[in-house]
Amino acid sequence: MDTAPLPHELSNSLLIKGEAIAKDGVLCTVTSEGNLAMLQITEVKPTGLPYDPPGYSGNLTLWKQPAKS
């Protein structure tokens, strides 16, 4: 399992080649509010244009931190 699947900078060419984000990939992050977010990529659709990155569809799950008392 890769714990850092994305490079620091994502180039357009990596997206076009499908080398950065793939179908069924899962990306997790901590939001600026301190919540945990998980994005599962469900579909990758090429645009058909040679220099445009594909379109992505996915499911986003957000776990909110409990309110501080």
All heavy atoms as TSV, in Angstrom:
chain	resi	resn	atom	element	x	y	z
A	1	MET	N	N	0.853	-1.175	0.000
A	1	MET	CA	C	0.000	0.000	0.000
A	1	MET	C	C	0.897	1.236	0.000
A	1	MET	O	O	1.841	1.339	0.758
A	1	MET	CB	C	-0.907	0.005	1.215
A	1	MET	CG	C	-1.740	1.285	1.278
A	1	MET	SD	S	-2.611	1.505	2.828
A	1	MET	CE	C	-4.021	0.504	2.525
A	2	ASP	N	N	0.589	2.183	-0.858
A	2	ASP	CA	C	1.365	3.408	-0.960
A	2	ASP	C	C	0.726	4.469	-0.077
A	2	ASP	O	O	-0.455	4.753	-0.191
A	2	ASP	CB	C	1.387	3.858	-2.421
A	2	ASP	CG	C	2.442	4.898	-2.692
A	2	ASP	OD1	O	2.987	5.461	-1.729
A	2	ASP	OD2	O	2.717	5.135	-3.870
A	3	THR	N	N	1.498	5.067	0.810
A	3	THR	CA	C	0.946	6.060	1.715
A	3	THR	C	C	1.124	7.487	1.222
A	3	THR	O	O	0.648	8.407	1.847
A	3	THR	CB	C	1.582	5.930	3.113
A	3	THR	OG1	O	2.991	6.121	2.982
A	3	THR	CG2	C	1.266	4.585	3.723
A	4	ALA	N	N	1.816	7.678	0.104
A	4	ALA	CA	C	1.989	9.000	-0.495
A	4	ALA	C	C	1.889	8.845	-2.014
A	4	ALA	O	O	2.878	8.955	-2.714
A	4	ALA	CB	C	3.312	9.611	-0.085
A	5	PRO	N	N	0.692	8.569	-2.515
A	5	PRO	CA	C	0.566	8.201	-3.928
A	5	PRO	C	C	0.731	9.341	-4.914
A	5	PRO	O	O	0.976	9.104	-6.084
A	5	PRO	CB	C	-0.846	7.637	-4.021
A	5	PRO	CG	C	-1.597	8.332	-2.942
A	5	PRO	CD	C	-0.589	8.526	-1.841
A	6	LEU	N	N	0.611	10.587	-4.479
A	6	LEU	CA	C	0.692	11.703	-5.412
A	6	LEU	C	C	2.018	12.441	-5.254
A	6	LEU	O	O	2.504	12.625	-4.144
A	6	LEU	CB	C	-0.453	12.697	-5.163
A	6	LEU	CG	C	-1.853	12.168	-5.405
A	6	LEU	CD1	C	-2.876	13.240	-5.067
A	6	LEU	CD2	C	-2.028	11.707	-6.837
A	7	PRO	N	N	2.589	12.876	-6.382
A	7	PRO	CA	C	3.792	13.690	-6.286
A	7	PRO	C	C	3.471	15.054	-5.685
A	7	PRO	O	O	2.305	15.450	-5.622
A	7	PRO	CB	C	4.249	13.822	-7.741
A	7	PRO	CG	C	3.035	13.552	-8.561
A	7	PRO	CD	C	2.160	12.653	-7.749
A	8	HIS	N	N	4.484	15.762	-5.270
A	8	HIS	CA	C	4.296	17.088	-4.674
A	8	HIS	C	C	3.546	18.015	-5.635
A	8	HIS	O	O	2.680	18.771	-5.224
A	8	HIS	CB	C	5.649	17.683	-4.289
A	8	HIS	CG	C	5.563	19.042	-3.692
A	8	HIS	ND1	N	5.033	19.261	-2.436
A	8	HIS	CD2	C	5.902	20.260	-4.163
A	8	HIS	CE1	C	5.061	20.551	-2.174
A	8	HIS	NE2	N	5.582	21.181	-3.206
A	9	GLU	N	N	3.904	17.957	-6.910
A	9	GLU	CA	C	3.204	18.720	-7.944
A	9	GLU	C	C	2.671	17.749	-8.980
A	9	GLU	O	O	3.376	16.834	-9.384
A	9	GLU	CB	C	4.134	19.728	-8.603
A	9	GLU	CG	C	4.520	20.861	-7.689
A	9	GLU	CD	C	5.310	21.939	-8.416
A	9	GLU	OE1	O	5.242	22.009	-9.658
A	9	GLU	OE2	O	5.985	22.700	-7.730
A	10	LEU	N	N	1.438	17.953	-9.383
A	10	LEU	CA	C	0.802	17.073	-10.358
A	10	LEU	C	C	0.814	17.750	-11.720
A	10	LEU	O	O	0.176	18.774	-11.906
A	10	LEU	CB	C	-0.651	16.813	-9.921
A	10	LEU	CG	C	-1.093	15.387	-10.096
A	10	LEU	CD1	C	-0.636	14.600	-8.899
A	10	LEU	CD2	C	-2.559	15.306	-10.232
A	11	SER	N	N	1.548	17.178	-12.668
A	11	SER	CA	C	1.609	17.782	-13.998
A	11	SER	C	C	0.444	17.301	-14.855
A	11	SER	O	O	-0.127	16.231	-14.640
A	11	SER	CB	C	2.929	17.425	-14.680
A	11	SER	OG	O	2.952	16.051	-15.015
A	12	ASN	N	N	0.103	18.103	-15.818
A	12	ASN	CA	C	-0.960	17.762	-16.761
A	12	ASN	C	C	-0.623	16.461	-17.488
A	12	ASN	O	O	-1.495	15.628	-17.715
A	12	ASN	CB	C	-1.153	18.914	-17.750
A	12	ASN	CG	C	-2.473	18.856	-18.460
A	12	ASN	OD1	O	-3.464	18.386	-17.911
A	12	ASN	ND2	N	-2.500	19.333	-19.682
A	13	SER	N	N	0.651	16.264	-17.842
A	13	SER	CA	C	1.026	15.060	-18.583
A	13	SER	C	C	0.802	13.791	-17.761
A	13	SER	O	O	0.410	12.758	-18.298
A	13	SER	CB	C	2.476	15.139	-19.070
A	13	SER	OG	O	3.363	15.186	-17.981
A	14	LEU	N	N	1.049	13.835	-16.439
A	14	LEU	CA	C	0.781	12.666	-15.592
A	14	LEU	C	C	-0.704	12.334	-15.555
A	14	LEU	O	O	-1.096	11.164	-15.561
A	14	LEU	CB	C	1.289	12.888	-14.167
A	14	LEU	CG	C	2.787	12.824	-13.952
A	14	LEU	CD1	C	3.118	13.167	-12.500
A	14	LEU	CD2	C	3.333	11.469	-14.317
A	15	LEU	N	N	-1.552	13.364	-15.518
A	15	LEU	CA	C	-2.994	13.142	-15.508
A	15	LEU	C	C	-3.464	12.569	-16.842
A	15	LEU	O	O	-4.267	11.632	-16.882
A	15	LEU	CB	C	-3.736	14.443	-15.197
A	15	LEU	CG	C	-3.520	15.008	-13.795
A	15	LEU	CD1	C	-4.137	16.386	-13.686
A	15	LEU	CD2	C	-4.080	14.072	-12.746
A	16	ILE	N	N	-2.960	13.125	-17.951
A	16	ILE	CA	C	-3.364	12.657	-19.276
A	16	ILE	C	C	-2.958	11.198	-19.477
A	16	ILE	O	O	-3.726	10.397	-20.019
A	16	ILE	CB	C	-2.766	13.564	-20.380
A	16	ILE	CG1	C	-3.431	14.939	-20.324
A	16	ILE	CG2	C	-2.935	12.942	-21.756
A	16	ILE	CD1	C	-2.756	15.989	-21.182
A	17	LYS	N	N	-1.767	10.828	-19.009
A	17	LYS	CA	C	-1.277	9.451	-19.166
A	17	LYS	C	C	-1.953	8.488	-18.192
A	17	LYS	O	O	-1.782	7.283	-18.292
A	17	LYS	CB	C	0.226	9.403	-18.937
A	17	LYS	CG	C	1.029	10.114	-19.996
A	17	LYS	CD	C	2.496	10.072	-19.618
A	17	LYS	CE	C	3.336	10.919	-20.531
A	17	LYS	NZ	N	4.739	10.968	-20.070
A	18	GLY	N	N	-2.703	9.007	-17.225
A	18	GLY	CA	C	-3.332	8.149	-16.233
A	18	GLY	C	C	-2.361	7.604	-15.210
A	18	GLY	O	O	-2.616	6.582	-14.582
A	19	GLU	N	N	-1.242	8.273	-15.039
A	19	GLU	CA	C	-0.201	7.796	-14.133
A	19	GLU	C	C	-0.317	8.351	-12.714
A	19	GLU	O	O	0.450	7.970	-11.846
A	19	GLU	CB	C	1.175	8.129	-14.706
A	19	GLU	CG	C	1.471	7.414	-16.003
A	19	GLU	CD	C	2.807	7.805	-16.597
A	19	GLU	OE1	O	3.539	8.600	-15.975
A	19	GLU	OE2	O	3.105	7.324	-17.700
A	20	ALA	N	N	-1.238	9.260	-12.490
A	20	ALA	CA	C	-1.308	9.894	-11.168
A	20	ALA	C	C	-2.552	9.469	-10.392
A	20	ALA	O	O	-2.461	9.110	-9.222
A	20	ALA	CB	C	-1.275	11.408	-11.314
A	21	ILE	N	N	-3.704	9.516	-11.028
A	21	ILE	CA	C	-4.964	9.203	-10.359
A	21	ILE	C	C	-5.709	8.191	-11.226
A	21	ILE	O	O	-5.977	8.454	-12.397
A	21	ILE	CB	C	-5.823	10.463	-10.168
A	21	ILE	CG1	C	-5.069	11.497	-9.330
A	21	ILE	CG2	C	-7.150	10.113	-9.501
A	21	ILE	CD1	C	-5.763	12.839	-9.214
A	22	ALA	N	N	-6.020	7.035	-10.666
A	22	ALA	CA	C	-6.665	5.966	-11.433
A	22	ALA	C	C	-8.008	5.597	-10.815
A	22	ALA	O	O	-8.267	5.872	-9.640
A	22	ALA	CB	C	-5.766	4.737	-11.464
A	23	LYS	N	N	-8.846	4.956	-11.614
A	23	LYS	CA	C	-10.126	4.447	-11.122
A	23	LYS	C	C	-9.861	3.519	-9.945
A	23	LYS	O	O	-8.903	2.756	-9.947
A	23	LYS	CB	C	-10.859	3.701	-12.235
A	23	LYS	CG	C	-12.205	3.201	-11.798
A	23	LYS	CD	C	-12.914	2.465	-12.909
A	23	LYS	CE	C	-14.226	1.946	-12.361
A	23	LYS	NZ	N	-14.814	0.941	-13.193
A	24	ASP	N	N	-10.722	3.593	-8.955
A	24	ASP	CA	C	-10.652	2.817	-7.712
A	24	ASP	C	C	-9.549	3.293	-6.768
A	24	ASP	O	O	-9.342	2.695	-5.724
A	24	ASP	CB	C	-10.519	1.318	-7.969
A	24	ASP	CG	C	-11.725	0.747	-8.683
A	24	ASP	OD1	O	-12.852	1.223	-8.424
A	24	ASP	OD2	O	-11.560	-0.166	-9.519
A	25	GLY	N	N	-8.856	4.349	-7.144
A	25	GLY	CA	C	-7.871	4.926	-6.237
A	25	GLY	C	C	-8.573	5.601	-5.064
A	25	GLY	O	O	-9.719	6.046	-5.168
A	26	VAL	N	N	-7.904	5.666	-3.937
A	26	VAL	CA	C	-8.454	6.307	-2.740
A	26	VAL	C	C	-7.447	7.332	-2.253
A	26	VAL	O	O	-6.259	7.034	-2.085
A	26	VAL	CB	C	-8.732	5.271	-1.627
A	26	VAL	CG1	C	-9.209	5.954	-0.361
A	26	VAL	CG2	C	-9.763	4.256	-2.096
A	27	LEU	N	N	-7.931	8.552	-2.067
A	27	LEU	CA	C	-7.096	9.640	-1.579
A	27	LEU	C	C	-7.659	10.127	-0.249
A	27	LEU	O	O	-8.859	10.355	-0.136
A	27	LEU	CB	C	-7.087	10.791	-2.586
A	27	LEU	CG	C	-6.691	10.425	-4.014
A	27	LEU	CD1	C	-6.983	11.572	-4.958
A	27	LEU	CD2	C	-5.232	10.043	-4.065
A	28	CYS	N	N	-6.807	10.261	0.741
A	28	CYS	CA	C	-7.240	10.736	2.059
A	28	CYS	C	C	-6.451	11.978	2.432
A	28	CYS	O	O	-5.288	12.127	2.069
A	28	CYS	CB	C	-7.004	9.660	3.118
A	28	CYS	SG	S	-7.993	8.181	2.868
A	29	THR	N	N	-7.099	12.859	3.186
A	29	THR	CA	C	-6.435	14.074	3.642
A	29	THR	C	C	-7.121	14.586	4.900
A	29	THR	O	O	-8.221	14.163	5.241
A	29	THR	CB	C	-6.457	15.163	2.543
A	29	THR	OG1	O	-5.589	16.227	2.935
A	29	THR	CG2	C	-7.850	15.701	2.309
A	30	VAL	N	N	-6.454	15.480	5.569
A	30	VAL	CA	C	-7.038	16.201	6.690
A	30	VAL	C	C	-7.377	17.588	6.170
A	30	VAL	O	O	-6.535	18.263	5.574
A	30	VAL	CB	C	-6.066	16.280	7.883
A	30	VAL	CG1	C	-6.655	17.120	8.997
A	30	VAL	CG2	C	-5.721	14.883	8.378
A	31	THR	N	N	-8.620	18.012	6.362
A	31	THR	CA	C	-9.062	19.315	5.863
A	31	THR	C	C	-8.507	20.438	6.733
A	31	THR	O	O	-7.970	20.192	7.823
A	31	THR	CB	C	-10.603	19.410	5.850
A	31	THR	OG1	O	-11.073	19.461	7.201
A	31	THR	CG2	C	-11.235	18.244	5.109
A	32	SER	N	N	-8.669	21.660	6.253
A	32	SER	CA	C	-8.191	22.816	7.022
A	32	SER	C	C	-8.930	22.960	8.351
A	32	SER	O	O	-8.442	23.607	9.270
A	32	SER	CB	C	-8.334	24.095	6.195
A	32	SER	OG	O	-9.676	24.286	5.819
A	33	GLU	N	N	-10.116	22.354	8.471
A	33	GLU	CA	C	-10.872	22.390	9.733
A	33	GLU	C	C	-10.507	21.223	10.647
A	33	GLU	O	O	-11.090	21.053	11.717
A	33	GLU	CB	C	-12.383	22.352	9.461
A	33	GLU	CG	C	-12.931	23.599	8.799
A	33	GLU	CD	C	-12.750	23.576	7.285
A	33	GLU	OE1	O	-12.598	22.484	6.706
A	33	GLU	OE2	O	-12.718	24.664	6.683
A	34	GLY	N	N	-9.572	20.350	10.211
A	34	GLY	CA	C	-9.142	19.230	11.041
A	34	GLY	C	C	-9.981	17.977	10.882
A	34	GLY	O	O	-9.841	17.036	11.658
A	35	ASN	N	N	-10.854	17.928	9.876
A	35	ASN	CA	C	-11.659	16.744	9.614
A	35	ASN	C	C	-10.908	15.804	8.679
A	35	ASN	O	O	-10.023	16.219	7.935
A	35	ASN	CB	C	-12.994	17.135	8.978
A	35	ASN	CG	C	-13.796	18.037	9.874
A	35	ASN	OD1	O	-13.943	17.778	11.062
A	35	ASN	ND2	N	-14.322	19.118	9.320
A	36	LEU	N	N	-11.271	14.538	8.690
A	36	LEU	CA	C	-10.670	13.551	7.806
A	36	LEU	C	C	-11.572	13.381	6.582
A	36	LEU	O	O	-12.794	13.212	6.724
A	36	LEU	CB	C	-10.510	12.213	8.526
A	36	LEU	CG	C	-9.909	11.078	7.709
A	36	LEU	CD1	C	-8.488	11.427	7.272
A	36	LEU	CD2	C	-9.927	9.784	8.510
A	37	ALA	N	N	-10.988	13.448	5.383
A	37	ALA	CA	C	-11.748	13.290	4.143
A	37	ALA	C	C	-11.133	12.163	3.324
A	37	ALA	O	O	-9.912	12.018	3.247
A	37	ALA	CB	C	-11.727	14.582	3.342
A	38	MET	N	N	-12.007	11.362	2.705
A	38	MET	CA	C	-11.570	10.264	1.851
A	38	MET	C	C	-12.310	10.367	0.517
A	38	MET	O	O	-13.538	10.441	0.485
A	38	MET	CB	C	-11.882	8.909	2.491
A	38	MET	CG	C	-11.489	7.728	1.624
A	38	MET	SD	S	-11.927	6.123	2.362
A	38	MET	CE	C	-13.691	6.093	2.078
A	39	LEU	N	N	-11.561	10.388	-0.578
A	39	LEU	CA	C	-12.133	10.442	-1.917
A	39	LEU	C	C	-11.794	9.151	-2.642
A	39	LEU	O	O	-10.624	8.803	-2.787
A	39	LEU	CB	C	-11.571	11.638	-2.694
A	39	LEU	CG	C	-12.009	11.755	-4.150
A	39	LEU	CD1	C	-13.507	11.995	-4.256
A	39	LEU	CD2	C	-11.231	12.857	-4.854
A	40	GLN	N	N	-12.831	8.427	-3.078
A	40	GLN	CA	C	-12.627	7.222	-3.883
A	40	GLN	C	C	-12.994	7.556	-5.325
A	40	GLN	O	O	-14.114	7.999	-5.600
A	40	GLN	CB	C	-13.477	6.059	-3.392
A	40	GLN	CG	C	-13.247	4.808	-4.229
A	40	GLN	CD	C	-14.046	3.610	-3.763
A	40	GLN	OE1	O	-14.969	3.744	-2.985
A	40	GLN	NE2	N	-13.674	2.450	-4.241
A	41	ILE	N	N	-12.057	7.370	-6.241
A	41	ILE	CA	C	-12.274	7.647	-7.656
A	41	ILE	C	C	-13.084	6.496	-8.247
A	41	ILE	O	O	-12.670	5.338	-8.198
A	41	ILE	CB	C	-10.937	7.799	-8.407
A	41	ILE	CG1	C	-10.070	8.876	-7.759
A	41	ILE	CG2	C	-11.177	8.084	-9.888
A	41	ILE	CD1	C	-10.663	10.252	-7.728
A	42	THR	N	N	-14.265	6.807	-8.784
A	42	THR	CA	C	-15.144	5.771	-9.338
A	42	THR	C	C	-15.124	5.728	-10.858
A	42	THR	O	O	-15.520	4.734	-11.453
A	42	THR	CB	C	-16.596	5.981	-8.871
A	42	THR	OG1	O	-17.023	7.289	-9.277
A	42	THR	CG2	C	-16.712	5.841	-7.358
A	43	GLU	N	N	-14.668	6.813	-11.487
A	43	GLU	CA	C	-14.651	6.851	-12.944
A	43	GLU	C	C	-13.633	7.884	-13.426
A	43	GLU	O	O	-13.493	8.945	-12.838
A	43	GLU	CB	C	-16.042	7.221	-13.466
A	43	GLU	CG	C	-16.209	7.088	-14.943
A	43	GLU	CD	C	-17.659	7.302	-15.380
A	43	GLU	OE1	O	-18.493	7.742	-14.572
A	43	GLU	OE2	O	-17.930	7.026	-16.545
A	44	VAL	N	N	-12.931	7.525	-14.481
A	44	VAL	CA	C	-11.996	8.436	-15.141
A	44	VAL	C	C	-12.403	8.482	-16.605
A	44	VAL	O	O	-12.430	7.456	-17.274
A	44	VAL	CB	C	-10.535	7.956	-14.996
A	44	VAL	CG1	C	-9.585	8.911	-15.696
A	44	VAL	CG2	C	-10.158	7.792	-13.530
A	45	LYS	N	N	-12.759	9.670	-17.094
A	45	LYS	CA	C	-13.228	9.821	-18.475
A	45	LYS	C	C	-12.278	10.726	-19.256
A	45	LYS	O	O	-12.170	11.914	-18.945
A	45	LYS	CB	C	-14.618	10.457	-18.507
A	45	LYS	CG	C	-15.728	9.560	-18.089
A	45	LYS	CD	C	-17.036	10.279	-18.330
A	45	LYS	CE	C	-18.205	9.400	-17.969
A	45	LYS	NZ	N	-19.479	10.066	-18.218
A	46	PRO	N	N	-11.609	10.185	-20.284
A	46	PRO	CA	C	-10.790	11.045	-21.140
A	46	PRO	C	C	-11.674	12.064	-21.853
A	46	PRO	O	O	-12.816	11.782	-22.200
A	46	PRO	CB	C	-10.167	10.075	-22.137
A	46	PRO	CG	C	-10.329	8.722	-21.527
A	46	PRO	CD	C	-11.538	8.790	-20.649
A	47	THR	N	N	-11.139	13.250	-22.070
A	47	THR	CA	C	-11.911	14.293	-22.745
A	47	THR	C	C	-11.897	14.121	-24.256
A	47	THR	O	O	-12.729	14.681	-24.947
A	47	THR	CB	C	-11.351	15.691	-22.416
A	47	THR	OG1	O	-10.012	15.761	-22.895
A	47	THR	CG2	C	-11.416	15.975	-20.940
A	48	GLY	N	N	-10.920	13.368	-24.763
A	48	GLY	CA	C	-10.791	13.219	-26.208
A	48	GLY	C	C	-9.916	14.296	-26.823
A	48	GLY	O	O	-9.598	14.245	-28.002
A	49	LEU	N	N	-9.532	15.280	-26.039
A	49	LEU	CA	C	-8.655	16.344	-26.516
A	49	LEU	C	C	-7.222	16.027	-26.081
A	49	LEU	O	O	-6.995	15.616	-24.948
A	49	LEU	CB	C	-9.108	17.694	-25.962
A	49	LEU	CG	C	-10.544	18.089	-26.336
A	49	LEU	CD1	C	-10.964	19.330	-25.581
A	49	LEU	CD2	C	-10.666	18.290	-27.837
A	50	PRO	N	N	-6.261	16.204	-26.964
A	50	PRO	CA	C	-4.903	15.722	-26.671
A	50	PRO	C	C	-4.206	16.367	-25.483
A	50	PRO	O	O	-3.351	15.748	-24.867
A	50	PRO	CB	C	-4.140	15.996	-27.965
A	50	PRO	CG	C	-4.954	16.979	-28.712
A	50	PRO	CD	C	-6.371	16.813	-28.269
A	51	TYR	N	N	-4.541	17.600	-25.142
A	51	TYR	CA	C	-3.813	18.279	-24.062
A	51	TYR	C	C	-4.663	18.544	-22.830
A	51	TYR	O	O	-4.246	19.263	-21.928
A	51	TYR	CB	C	-3.219	19.597	-24.582
A	51	TYR	CG	C	-2.247	19.359	-25.704
A	51	TYR	CD1	C	-2.584	19.659	-27.016
A	51	TYR	CD2	C	-1.012	18.798	-25.450
A	51	TYR	CE1	C	-1.698	19.415	-28.050
A	51	TYR	CE2	C	-0.109	18.554	-26.470
A	51	TYR	CZ	C	-0.461	18.859	-27.777
A	51	TYR	OH	O	0.419	18.612	-28.794
A	52	ASP	N	N	-5.843	17.961	-22.767
A	52	ASP	CA	C	-6.720	18.153	-21.612
A	52	ASP	C	C	-6.667	16.935	-20.696
A	52	ASP	O	O	-6.713	15.797	-21.164
A	52	ASP	CB	C	-8.176	18.369	-22.046
A	52	ASP	CG	C	-8.417	19.766	-22.583
A	52	ASP	OD1	O	-7.517	20.617	-22.443
A	52	ASP	OD2	O	-9.494	20.002	-23.136
A	53	PRO	N	N	-6.601	17.158	-19.392
A	53	PRO	CA	C	-6.640	16.025	-18.462
A	53	PRO	C	C	-8.036	15.402	-18.460
A	53	PRO	O	O	-9.005	16.030	-18.871
A	53	PRO	CB	C	-6.316	16.647	-17.104
A	53	PRO	CG	C	-6.703	18.078	-17.248
A	53	PRO	CD	C	-6.497	18.432	-18.696
A	54	PRO	N	N	-8.144	14.163	-18.000
A	54	PRO	CA	C	-9.453	13.507	-17.966
A	54	PRO	C	C	-10.364	14.126	-16.912
A	54	PRO	O	O	-9.918	14.871	-16.041
A	54	PRO	CB	C	-9.113	12.056	-17.607
A	54	PRO	CG	C	-7.791	12.119	-16.942
A	54	PRO	CD	C	-7.078	13.307	-17.508
A	55	GLY	N	N	-11.644	13.780	-16.994
A	55	GLY	CA	C	-12.597	14.147	-15.962
A	55	GLY	C	C	-12.670	13.037	-14.936
A	55	GLY	O	O	-12.489	11.858	-15.261
A	56	TYR	N	N	-12.917	13.384	-13.702
A	56	TYR	CA	C	-12.956	12.405	-12.614
A	56	TYR	C	C	-14.299	12.461	-11.912
A	56	TYR	O	O	-14.842	13.540	-11.695
A	56	TYR	CB	C	-11.854	12.693	-11.583
A	56	TYR	CG	C	-10.465	12.584	-12.154
A	56	TYR	CD1	C	-9.810	13.699	-12.662
A	56	TYR	CD2	C	-9.810	11.369	-12.194
A	56	TYR	CE1	C	-8.542	13.610	-13.195
A	56	TYR	CE2	C	-8.539	11.257	-12.724
A	56	TYR	CZ	C	-7.914	12.380	-13.224
A	56	TYR	OH	O	-6.658	12.275	-13.756
A	57	SER	N	N	-14.809	11.287	-11.530
A	57	SER	CA	C	-15.993	11.171	-10.680
A	57	SER	C	C	-15.585	10.367	-9.460
A	57	SER	O	O	-14.691	9.519	-9.533
A	57	SER	CB	C	-17.130	10.444	-11.398
A	57	SER	OG	O	-17.551	11.167	-12.522
A	58	GLY	N	N	-16.257	10.622	-8.354
A	58	GLY	CA	C	-15.902	9.879	-7.159
A	58	GLY	C	C	-16.890	10.071	-6.036
A	58	GLY	O	O	-17.875	10.809	-6.158
A	59	ASN	N	N	-16.623	9.372	-4.964
A	59	ASN	CA	C	-17.421	9.472	-3.742
A	59	ASN	C	C	-16.538	10.062	-2.652
A	59	ASN	O	O	-15.436	9.569	-2.408
A	59	ASN	CB	C	-17.919	8.093	-3.303
A	59	ASN	CG	C	-18.869	7.496	-4.299
A	59	ASN	OD1	O	-19.743	8.171	-4.819
A	59	ASN	ND2	N	-18.690	6.215	-4.595
A	60	LEU	N	N	-17.051	11.098	-2.007
A	60	LEU	CA	C	-16.312	11.761	-0.946
A	60	LEU	C	C	-16.974	11.475	0.391
A	60	LEU	O	O	-18.184	11.642	0.550
A	60	LEU	CB	C	-16.276	13.279	-1.182
A	60	LEU	CG	C	-15.561	14.104	-0.126
A	60	LEU	CD1	C	-14.069	13.781	-0.104
A	60	LEU	CD2	C	-15.781	15.582	-0.377
A	61	THR	N	N	-16.178	11.011	1.346
A	61	THR	CA	C	-16.662	10.779	2.706
A	61	THR	C	C	-15.901	11.714	3.635
A	61	THR	O	O	-14.685	11.837	3.527
A	61	THR	CB	C	-16.420	9.311	3.128
A	61	THR	OG1	O	-17.059	8.443	2.183
A	61	THR	CG2	C	-16.980	9.044	4.515
A	62	LEU	N	N	-16.620	12.362	4.525
A	62	LEU	CA	C	-16.016	13.297	5.459
A	62	LEU	C	C	-16.381	12.881	6.878
A	62	LEU	O	O	-17.549	12.665	7.186
A	62	LEU	CB	C	-16.525	14.722	5.191
A	62	LEU	CG	C	-15.993	15.804	6.120
A	62	LEU	CD1	C	-14.520	16.061	5.856
A	62	LEU	CD2	C	-16.803	17.070	5.935
A	63	TRP	N	N	-15.366	12.752	7.710
A	63	TRP	CA	C	-15.598	12.479	9.133
A	63	TRP	C	C	-15.264	13.757	9.882
A	63	TRP	O	O	-14.132	14.217	9.868
A	63	TRP	CB	C	-14.700	11.343	9.623
A	63	TRP	CG	C	-15.055	10.012	9.060
A	63	TRP	CD1	C	-15.995	9.139	9.552
A	63	TRP	CD2	C	-14.497	9.383	7.910
A	63	TRP	NE1	N	-16.035	8.026	8.774
A	63	TRP	CE2	C	-15.135	8.138	7.763
A	63	TRP	CE3	C	-13.534	9.762	6.976
A	63	TRP	CZ2	C	-14.813	7.271	6.726
A	63	TRP	CZ3	C	-13.218	8.889	5.943
A	63	TRP	CH2	C	-13.868	7.662	5.829
A	64	LYS	N	N	-16.270	14.320	10.540
A	64	LYS	CA	C	-16.071	15.561	11.285
A	64	LYS	C	C	-15.538	15.260	12.687
A	64	LYS	O	O	-15.946	14.290	13.323
A	64	LYS	CB	C	-17.376	16.341	11.392
A	64	LYS	CG	C	-17.817	16.931	10.075
A	64	LYS	CD	C	-18.958	17.880	10.285
A	64	LYS	CE	C	-19.244	18.614	9.000
A	64	LYS	NZ	N	-20.185	19.703	9.215
A	65	GLN	N	N	-14.658	16.157	13.137
A	65	GLN	CA	C	-14.149	16.066	14.503
A	65	GLN	C	C	-15.282	16.413	15.462
A	65	GLN	O	O	-16.122	17.280	15.152
A	65	GLN	CB	C	-12.999	17.060	14.698
A	65	GLN	CG	C	-11.751	16.707	13.946
A	65	GLN	CD	C	-11.046	15.503	14.555
A	65	GLN	OE1	O	-11.160	15.228	15.748
A	65	GLN	NE2	N	-10.343	14.773	13.726
A	66	PRO	N	N	-15.358	15.763	16.604
A	66	PRO	CA	C	-16.384	16.130	17.577
A	66	PRO	C	C	-16.196	17.572	18.034
A	66	PRO	O	O	-15.074	18.069	18.106
A	66	PRO	CB	C	-16.173	15.153	18.738
A	66	PRO	CG	C	-14.983	14.340	18.425
A	66	PRO	CD	C	-14.489	14.699	17.058
A	67	ALA	N	N	-17.293	18.225	18.332
A	67	ALA	CA	C	-17.247	19.605	18.804
A	67	ALA	C	C	-16.527	19.663	20.143
A	67	ALA	O	O	-16.711	18.802	21.010
A	67	ALA	CB	C	-18.656	20.160	18.941
A	68	LYS	N	N	-15.704	20.669	20.281
A	68	LYS	CA	C	-14.969	20.846	21.550
A	68	LYS	C	C	-15.891	21.522	22.555
A	68	LYS	O	O	-16.609	22.439	22.224
A	68	LYS	CB	C	-13.719	21.686	21.318
A	68	LYS	CG	C	-12.717	20.988	20.444
A	68	LYS	CD	C	-11.495	21.855	20.252
A	68	LYS	CE	C	-10.513	21.147	19.322
A	68	LYS	NZ	N	-9.329	21.953	19.088
A	69	SER	N	N	-15.841	21.019	23.762
A	69	SER	CA	C	-16.727	21.608	24.787
A	69	SER	C	C	-15.960	22.524	25.697
A	69	SER	O	O	-14.805	22.620	25.731
A	69	SER	CB	C	-17.398	20.526	25.605
A	69	SER	OG	O	-16.462	19.577	26.063
